[in-house]
């Protein structure tokens, strides 16, 4: 008798073929049979009219802190993700010298916008020093999904070089040997890869580029050559624009990654996006990737399927948050603050006020300075959400149409509906006001879908909902361009990602594979309203967006969600590659 029998589903198996109608038998945590299956099961699931797919594999997350305090690993859990990879962008919490937790937190808070107070209070510090001890710590936990992690360059460099790493000094031969040994030990302990960031935009809360940003080729090759297995993950310089002074172009970075991959034998994956400063840069990079892969080197760009941007609201970041009058009012309970903000004299004072810069130059609160200038690329978020708006519907255009100055209009917008309104800045990948660039990126044979940043930028973005969004927008609802085949979207967020990181036991619906499965009603699949939740340690806020339409999610053959609700099961474990 099978544990579960999923009957009559439209099966999208992750291999790239078209959907077909069939049954899936689950037994002892694995897929026992596929096709037209007779026989009994402990539970038979009628999936007529629904799709069955592999569980989503999200390879670009930042749950490095959250894994200490949250066994749900949400929001990924709510959106059908069954395996995650964290430790991206070169930041993480191991190795960590005793007594240096503060430095690790400053790096993570600055780069990934996770409240430092949550990281101080929520992380179970003292349970590890080395990366191997960190993985052992994860091995004591049970989650809703499987957790893989990478060795982060910044932490390794700081562990070996201390203050010299923060000053971006070149590594000595002894430093290189020590870093290589630490990374090798981490890989042997079960890490799925090594990560680094090379963009000067990734800064600590003190405003300094993180360790490893300016590492030379010999350092990267020494580390990659010591890995022995796993993936070399990187955020290249210049990838999202020239807001900060970068040392290299992204094309030069791709050439560097090619050298690293060739010398080490390790596959490389890197962040790729279109930016407004050099709108053809992404095409140049894909050309270089094609050449490298044709020559036998494994290079995989990670792409986003929505513009890389941020949201603004009174409960997150906004253009008035550093105005003197607003700062005084922000200490009030939210409802009282809203009442005050509706007073004409308060509005006039805030609009006339000067800004008070934050004490720390690297914190995301400094975004206030740019939010007012970005309104031509900022759009209101209304229900139902228009994920690909017409360029003429931006905040600046709406303000002009209403006869208001932009600041005046934006103030009224933010305080409306009880202060619950959100607007979204559509940045990289939306340079020409359409999604045509992303169409080409998604369809390219060398790319994979990543960059959710789940667990990070908790008051800025909500791209952890990507797996659901991709089905809703690209497969079902898109009107400003062609829809994408469901088998393509599924493959690029399941098998392609799993294979890239060597997770060959999952990512496709095949007999003998791990029973990580999603069953969903595509017609009912939907994303809810953005809401701010104060559920981080120390009462920290984060933006969440719910999903509906997931009938079942299985991890290792255990049902973790049913009809969009948590079953309470925690079959997820640390991945030891």
C-alpha positions in Angstrom: 0.0 0.0 0.0 1.3 3.4 -1.0 1.5 6.3 1.5 -0.2 8.7 -1.0 -1.7 8.3 -4.4 -2.1 11.5 -6.4 -4.7 10.8 -9.0 -5.5 12.4 -12.4 -3.1 15.4 -12.2 -1.6 17.3 -15.1 2.0 16.4 -14.4 4.7 18.8 -15.2 7.7 16.7 -14.3 10.5 19.3 -14.4 12.3 17.6 -17.3 11.0 20.2 -19.8 8.4 18.1 -21.6 4.8 19.1 -22.0 2.3 18.3 -19.2 0.6 14.9 -19.3 -2.3 13.4 -17.3 -1.3 10.8 -14.8 -1.0 9.5 -11.2 1.9 9.7 -8.7 2.5 7.2 -6.0 4.5 8.2 -3.0 6.0 5.7 -0.6 8.8 5.9 2.0 9.6 9.5 1.1 10.1 8.8 -2.6 8.2 8.7 -5.8 7.3 5.0 -6.1 5.4 5.0 -9.4 4.2 7.3 -12.2 1.5 6.9 -14.9 -1.9 5.2 -14.6 -1.7 3.5 -11.2 -4.1 1.2 -9.7 -4.0 0.0 -6.1 -4.7 1.4 -2.7 -3.0 4.1 -0.6 -3.3 5.4 2.9 -4.6 8.6 1.3 -5.8 9.2 -2.2 -5.7 12.7 -3.5 -8.1 13.7 -6.3 -5.9 16.1 -8.4 -8.3 16.2 -11.4 -8.0 19.8 -12.8 -4.8 20.5 -10.8 -1.1 20.5 -11.7 1.5 18.3 -10.0 5.1 19.5 -10.2 8.3 19.0 -8.3 8.7 21.2 -5.3 10.4 24.5 -6.0 14.1 24.7 -5.4 15.2 28.3 -4.5 18.9 28.7 -4.7 19.3 32.3 -3.7 18.0 32.9 -0.2 19.3 34.6 3.0 17.7 32.6 5.8 21.1 32.3 7.6 19.7 34.0 10.7 16.0 32.9 10.4 16.9 29.2 10.6 17.7 29.8 14.3 14.3 31.0 15.3 11.8 29.9 12.6 11.1 26.2 11.7 8.6 27.2 9.0 11.1 29.1 6.8 8.4 31.3 5.6 7.6 33.0 3.3 9.2 30.4 1.1 7.2 27.6 2.7 3.9 29.3 1.8 4.9 29.4 -1.9 5.7 25.8 -2.5 9.4 25.9 -2.0 10.7 22.5 -0.7 14.5 23.2 -0.9 16.5 26.4 -0.3 20.1 27.4 -0.6 21.2 30.2 1.8 24.6 31.8 2.4 24.5 33.8 -0.8 26.2 37.0 -1.7 29.3 36.2 0.4 27.5 36.9 3.7 26.6 34.5 6.5 27.4 33.6 10.1 30.1 31.0 9.9 32.9 30.8 10.5 32.6 33.3 13.3 35.4 34.1 15.7 34.2 34.0 19.3 33.1 37.5 20.4 32.8 38.8 16.8 29.1 38.3 16.3 28.7 42.1 16.0 30.9 42.2 12.9 28.9 39.4 11.2 25.6 41.1 12.0 26.8 44.5 10.6 27.7 42.8 7.3 24.4 41.0 7.0 22.3 43.9 8.2 23.9 46.3 5.7 23.8 44.0 2.7 20.5 42.2 3.2 18.5 44.6 5.3 17.6 42.2 8.1 17.1 44.1 11.4 20.2 43.8 13.5 18.1 43.5 16.7 16.5 40.4 15.2 19.8 38.9 14.4 21.2 39.7 17.9 18.2 38.3 19.7 17.1 35.5 17.4 20.3 33.7 16.5 21.5 31.1 18.9 25.0 32.4 19.1 27.7 30.3 20.8 26.6 27.0 19.1 29.3 27.2 16.5 32.6 28.8 15.5 33.6 26.8 12.4 31.5 26.2 9.3 31.4 22.5 10.1 30.0 23.3 13.6 27.4 25.5 12.0 26.2 22.7 9.7 26.1 20.4 12.8 24.0 23.0 14.5 21.6 23.0 11.6 21.5 19.2 11.8 19.8 19.5 15.2 16.8 21.3 13.6 13.6 20.2 11.9 12.0 22.5 9.3 9.2 22.5 6.8 11.7 22.3 3.9 15.3 21.2 3.3 18.1 23.7 4.0 21.3 23.9 2.1 24.0 26.4 2.7 27.2 27.9 1.2 30.5 29.0 2.7 30.4 32.8 2.6 33.5 34.7 1.5 33.1 37.7 3.8 33.0 35.5 6.9 36.0 33.4 5.8 38.1 36.4 4.9 37.3 38.2 8.2 38.0 35.0 10.1 41.5 34.7 8.6 42.5 38.4 8.1 40.5 40.3 10.8 40.6 44.0 10.4 42.8 43.6 7.3 39.8 42.1 5.6 37.7 45.1 6.5 40.3 47.3 5.0 40.4 45.2 1.8 44.1 44.4 2.0 45.4 41.8 -0.5 45.6 38.3 0.9 49.1 36.9 1.5 50.1 33.4 0.5 49.5 32.3 4.1 46.0 34.0 4.0 45.2 32.2 0.8 46.2 28.9 2.2 44.1 29.4 5.4 41.0 30.5 3.5 41.3 27.6 1.1 41.5 25.2 4.0 38.5 26.7 5.7 36.4 26.5 2.5 37.6 22.9 1.9 36.6 21.9 5.4 33.2 23.6 4.9 32.6 21.7 1.7 33.6 18.4 3.3 31.1 19.2 6.1 28.3 19.4 3.6 28.2 22.9 2.1 26.6 23.0 -1.4 28.8 25.8 -2.6 30.9 28.9 -1.9 29.6 32.5 -2.4 31.1 35.9 -2.9 30.0 39.4 -3.7 32.0 41.7 -5.8 29.6 44.7 -6.1 30.5 47.8 -4.2 26.8 48.2 -3.6 27.0 45.5 -0.9 28.0 47.4 2.2 28.0 46.9 5.9 25.9 49.2 8.1 29.1 51.3 8.6 29.1 52.1 4.8 32.1 50.0 3.8 32.2 47.4 1.0 32.1 43.9 2.5 35.3 41.8 2.7 36.0 40.0 -0.5 34.5 42.7 -2.8 37.9 43.5 -4.3 39.5 40.1 -4.1 42.0 39.4 -6.9 41.9 36.5 -9.3 44.5 34.4 -7.4 42.3 34.5 -4.3 39.2 33.3 -6.1 41.1 30.6 -7.9 42.8 29.4 -4.7 39.4 29.1 -3.0 37.5 27.6 -5.9 40.3 25.0 -6.5 40.0 23.9 -2.8 36.3 23.3 -2.9 36.4 19.9 -4.5 32.7 20.0 -5.2 29.8 22.4 -5.2 29.0 25.7 -6.9 30.9 28.9 -7.0 28.3 31.7 -6.6 29.0 35.4 -7.2 27.4 38.8 -7.5 29.5 40.6 -10.1 30.5 44.2 -10.1 28.3 46.5 -12.1 25.4 44.1 -12.4 22.6 46.5 -11.3 24.1 49.8 -12.4 26.6 52.5 -11.5 25.0 53.9 -8.4 28.4 53.2 -6.7 31.8 53.2 -8.1 32.6 49.7 -9.3 36.1 48.5 -10.0 35.2 46.2 -12.9 32.5 45.9 -15.6 30.2 43.0 -15.5 31.6 41.7 -18.8 35.1 41.7 -17.1 33.6 39.8 -14.2 32.1 37.1 -16.5 35.5 36.7 -18.1 37.0 36.3 -14.6 34.4 33.7 -13.5 35.2 31.8 -16.7 38.9 31.7 -15.7 38.0 30.6 -12.1 35.7 27.9 -13.4 38.2 26.7 -15.9 41.1 26.6 -13.4 39.1 25.0 -10.6 36.7 22.7 -12.5 33.8 24.1 -10.4 30.6 25.4 -12.0 29.9 29.0 -11.5 26.6 30.9 -11.2 26.2 34.6 -11.0 23.6 37.3 -10.8 22.5 38.9 -14.2 20.2 41.8 -14.8 19.6 44.6 -17.1 20.5 48.1 -15.7 19.7 51.5 -17.0 23.3 52.7 -17.2 24.3 50.0 -19.6 21.1 48.5 -21.0 22.9 46.0 -23.3 25.3 44.7 -20.7 23.2 41.6 -20.1 23.4 40.6 -23.7 27.1 41.0 -23.8 27.3 38.8 -20.7 25.1 36.1 -22.2 27.3 36.1 -25.3 30.4 35.5 -23.1 28.5 32.8 -21.2 27.6 31.0 -24.5 31.3 31.1 -25.5 32.5 29.7 -22.1 29.9 26.9 -22.0 30.7 26.0 -25.6 34.4 25.6 -24.5 33.4 23.2 -21.8 33.2 25.6 -18.8 30.0 25.6 -16.7 28.6 29.1 -16.2 25.0 29.7 -15.3 23.5 33.2 -15.0 20.8 33.5 -12.3 18.0 35.8 -13.5 14.9 37.4 -12.0 11.5 37.1 -13.6 10.4 40.5 -12.3 12.1 43.8 -12.2 14.6 44.2 -9.4 13.2 47.0 -7.3 11.8 47.8 -3.9 8.6 48.8 -2.2 7.7 51.9 -0.2 5.0 52.4 2.4 4.6 54.1 5.8 5.4 50.8 7.4 8.7 50.3 5.5 10.9 52.9 3.8 9.6 56.1 2.4 10.7 59.5 1.2 9.5 61.3 4.4 11.0 59.0 7.0 13.9 61.2 7.9 12.0 64.5 8.0 12.3 66.1 11.5 8.6 66.3 12.2 8.0 62.8 11.0 10.8 61.4 13.1 9.0 62.8 16.2 5.7 61.4 15.2 7.1 58.0 14.3 7.5 57.3 18.1 3.7 57.2 18.5 1.6 54.1 18.1 0.8 53.7 14.4 -2.9 54.6 14.5 -2.1 57.8 16.5 0.7 58.7 14.0 -1.7 58.3 11.1 -4.2 60.6 12.7 -1.5 63.2 13.1 -0.3 62.8 9.6 -3.8 63.7 8.3 -3.6 67.1 9.9 -3.0 69.8 7.3 -0.5 71.6 9.5 1.5 68.4 10.1 1.6 67.7 6.3 2.8 71.2 5.6 5.5 70.9 8.2 6.8 67.6 6.9 6.8 68.8 3.3 8.8 71.8 4.4 11.2 69.9 6.7 14.8 69.1 6.1 16.0 65.5 6.3 18.1 64.1 9.1 20.5 61.5 7.7 20.8 58.2 9.7 23.7 57.8 12.0 25.0 54.7 10.0 25.9 55.5 6.4 25.3 51.9 5.3 21.8 51.2 6.5 18.9 51.0 4.1 17.2 53.9 5.7 19.4 56.0 3.6 17.1 55.2 0.7 14.9 58.1 1.7 17.2 60.3 -0.3 16.5 58.6 -3.6 12.8 57.6 -3.2 11.5 61.0 -4.1 13.6 61.1 -7.2 12.5 57.7 -8.4 8.8 58.4 -8.8 8.9 58.1 -12.6 9.6 54.4 -12.1 7.3 53.9 -9.1 3.9 52.4 -9.4 1.0 52.0 -6.9 0.2 48.5 -5.9 -3.5 47.9 -6.2 -5.6 44.7 -6.1 -5.7 42.9 -8.4 -2.0 43.6 -8.7 -0.8 44.6 -12.2 2.6 43.1 -12.3 3.5 44.6 -15.7 2.1 48.1 -15.6 2.0 50.6 -18.5 4.8 53.1 -18.0 2.3 56.0 -18.0 0.8 54.7 -14.8 3.7 55.7 -12.6 3.5 58.0 -9.5 5.0 61.0 -11.3 2.5 60.8 -14.1 -0.4 60.3 -11.6 0.7 63.3 -9.7 0.9 65.4 -12.8 -2.6 64.3 -13.9 -4.0 65.2 -10.5 -2.4 68.7 -10.6 -0.2 68.0 -7.5 3.5 68.2 -6.9 5.0 64.7 -6.6 5.9 65.1 -2.9 2.3 66.3 -2.2 0.8 63.4 -4.1 3.1 60.9 -2.5 2.3 62.1 1.0 -1.4 61.7 0.4 -0.9 58.3 -1.2 1.1 57.0 1.8 -1.4 58.1 4.4 -4.5 56.8 2.6 -6.3 53.6 3.5 -5.0 53.8 7.0 -1.4 53.9 6.0 -1.6 50.5 4.4 -0.8 51.6 0.8 2.3 50.3 -1.0 4.0 51.5 -4.2 6.7 49.6 -6.0 9.8 50.8 -7.7 10.5 48.9 -10.9 14.2 49.2 -11.5 16.6 46.8 -13.2 15.0 44.7 -16.0 12.4 47.4 -16.6 14.6 49.9 -18.4 12.4 50.2 -21.5 9.1 49.9 -19.6 8.4 46.3 -20.6 9.3 42.8 -19.7 10.8 42.0 -23.1 14.3 41.7 -21.7 13.2 39.1 -19.1 11.4 37.2 -21.8 14.7 36.7 -23.6 16.5 35.9 -20.3 14.0 33.3 -19.3 14.1 31.6 -22.7 17.9 31.6 -22.9 19.1 28.0 -22.5 22.0 28.9 -20.2 20.0 30.7 -17.5 18.2 29.7 -14.4 15.6 31.4 -12.3 16.9 32.6 -8.9 17.4 35.9 -7.0 14.4 35.6 -4.7 16.5 37.0 -1.8 14.0 35.2 0.4 14.6 36.0 4.1 16.4 39.3 3.2 15.4 42.9 2.5 12.4 42.2 4.7 11.1 45.8 4.5 12.1 46.4 0.9 11.2 43.5 -1.4 8.9 40.5 -1.5 10.5 38.4 -4.2 10.3 35.3 -2.1 6.9 34.9 -3.7 8.6 34.4 -7.1 7.6 30.8 -7.6 3.9 31.7 -7.3 4.2 34.9 -9.2 5.9 33.2 -12.1 3.0 30.9 -12.6 0.4 33.6 -12.1 2.0 36.2 -14.3 4.2 34.5 -16.9 2.1 31.4 -17.4 -1.5 32.4 -16.9 -2.2 36.2 -16.8 0.3 38.1 -18.9 -1.3 40.5 -21.4 1.5 42.9 -22.5 3.4 40.2 -24.2 3.5 36.4 -24.8 2.9 33.9 -22.0 5.6 31.4 -21.2 5.1 27.6 -21.3 4.5 26.1 -17.9 7.0 23.4 -18.5 9.7 26.0 -19.1 9.0 27.9 -15.9 8.7 24.8 -13.8 12.0 23.3 -15.1 13.9 26.5 -14.4 12.8 26.6 -10.8 13.1 22.9 -10.1 15.5 20.5 -12.0 17.8 23.2 -13.5 18.4 24.6 -10.0 18.7 21.2 -8.3 21.2 20.0 -10.9 23.2 23.2 -10.7 23.9 22.6 -7.0 24.3 18.8 -7.4 21.0 18.0 -5.7 20.3 15.2 -8.0 17.9 13.4 -5.7 15.2 16.1 -6.3 14.0 18.6 -8.8 12.0 16.3 -11.1 9.1 13.8 -10.8 10.9 10.6 -11.6 10.6 7.2 -10.0 13.1 6.9 -7.2 13.5 10.6 -6.7 12.7 12.4 -3.5 8.9 13.0 -3.1 9.1 16.8 -3.0 5.8 17.7 -4.8 3.5 20.6 -5.3 -0.2 20.1 -6.3 -1.9 23.4 -7.2 -5.0 24.8 -9.0 -3.5 27.2 -11.6 -6.9 28.8 -12.1 -7.2 29.7 -8.4 -3.5 30.4 -7.8 -3.2 34.0 -6.5 -1.1 36.3 -4.5 -2.6 38.3 -1.6 -2.3 41.8 -0.4 1.1 43.0 0.9 1.0 43.1 4.7 3.6 44.1 7.3 4.0 41.6 10.1 5.9 42.4 13.4 6.9 38.8 14.0 10.7 39.0 13.8 12.7 38.6 17.1 12.7 41.9 19.1 9.4 42.8 17.3 11.0 43.5 14.0 8.9 44.1 10.9 8.8 42.3 7.6 6.6 42.5 4.5 4.8 39.2 3.6 2.5 38.3 0.7 0.3 35.2 1.0 -0.5 32.6 -1.6 -3.7 30.7 -2.3 -4.3 27.8 -4.7 -1.7 25.3 -3.4 -3.7 22.1 -2.6 -0.8 20.1 -1.3 3.0 20.4 -0.8 5.1 17.4 0.1 8.6 17.3 1.4 10.2 13.8 1.4 6.8 12.3 1.0 5.4 14.1 4.0 2.5 16.5 3.5 3.6 19.9 4.8 0.7 22.1 3.5 -2.9 21.3 2.6 -5.2 23.9 1.1 -2.8 26.7 1.8 -2.5 25.7 5.5 0.5 24.5 7.5 -0.1 20.8 8.5 2.5 21.1 11.3 4.8 18.5 9.8 8.5 19.3 9.9 10.3 16.8 7.6 12.8 19.3 6.3 16.5 18.7 7.2 19.8 20.3 6.6 21.3 19.2 3.2 24.7 17.7 3.5 26.1 17.7 -0.1 
